[in-house]
Amino acid sequence: MENEVVDMEKDPFKEYLRESEPDKAHKGYAWSTAIGLQAVDGLKPSKYLIDTAIQNIEGKITMKEAQNLIDSYYEERPVHLSDDERTEEADKVSLRIAEILSETAFSFSPNEYIAIHRKLFQGIYNHAGKIKDYNITKKECVLDGATVMYGSASELRATLEYDFSQEKDFSYKGLSMDEIIHHLAVFISRLWQIHIFGEGNTRTTAVFFIKYLRTLGFAATNDIFAENAWYFRNALVRANYTNLQKGIHETTEYLEVFLRNLLLNEKNELHNRNLHISGLLNEEKVDIGNVKVDIQSAKVDIGNVLFTKNNGFSAKTIAHIHRLFVEFGFDEAFGRSAVMELLALKGSGASKLLSNLVQADIIRPVPGYGKGKYKFKKVI
């Protein structure tokens, strides 16, 4: 049974967002958003998941039947093949997000937030629905490899409960739409910054936020999350990063632009390149997060987003490059075994990827670390 991964160059759910039948339009939105959100972790769904989703949208199967089909599909497969494990995550989490977004039930509480994480990642992460007990850092492309200061492990629950109580007591009465959007941006960026889970924080936060927005009267049933999930994450990063030495201040401006498109159907351009702290990107560069990637012939600047010299990389390869950079940055050397482990690739796939990146002038072989070790190239 082939597990063909879908390259979402063309959104198969787009037509359903324009459907005159409310039920189809609603389901189309839920599935489109659910699948689009996988991009924040560089994940892609299988063709089988897409086909199953379309059957559900068309009313041929229920959500429960869709879930049974996906569960059976992976139960019948042999032990995980190469990068199938992450495809399985993409498929199962997509289905669970679509299910949650199709339901009206919601409670604005820390327990609901935690319950969403548990529901999304049960059986995928051992820590599903559990608050982590350790501190983390994450290298961010848009921060030139720097990290956001996430919530302290010893204070996660208390910080979460404080943020919820503050929002619950806040009154939107008498505020202009600009003020409402600014406040929402501050709230969601603070919630995300706590980062209470080991993995899956952005997807959980996005699902919770969409459900919360509905209680405030915002339908948010367009394709903004589906097509700009990585922009959303990068905007959250920029809302929580300050470096006074470099003259960089945390700002919700990018989140607010995103929210204006989401809530008011404005058509502001959302480009990941605009969020990079260096401001060095030229107009022809790539949106790494949007899975819809058009790579020009150019040199690589990993710190911004990634280019090829002569080849157009697929969106999946772009996601792989991003994961590698987040893990190793400019300074750490890595080889084939590290690539296999991080990206769940077979040896041949890891070797091919490394070879392509060397040819594209993205990475370079480095001596002194043992045979077959590489580092990302800095562009002068």
VENVENQUI-V564490 format. One record per helix or strand of 2 or more residues. SS is the DSSP state (hx for helix, st for strand). FROM is the first residue (numbers start at 1). TO is the last residue. If there is no record, write none. Layout:
[[SS | FROM | TO] [SS | FROM | TO]]
This chain:
[[hx | 14 | 17] [hx | 22 | 41] [hx | 47 | 57] [hx | 63 | 75] [hx | 84 | 102] [hx | 110 | 121] [hx | 141 | 143] [hx | 153 | 169] [hx | 177 | 194] [hx | 201 | 215] [hx | 224 | 238] [hx | 244 | 246] [hx | 253 | 264] [hx | 272 | 275] [hx | 315 | 328] [hx | 336 | 343] [hx | 347 | 359] [st | 363 | 365] [st | 374 | 376]]
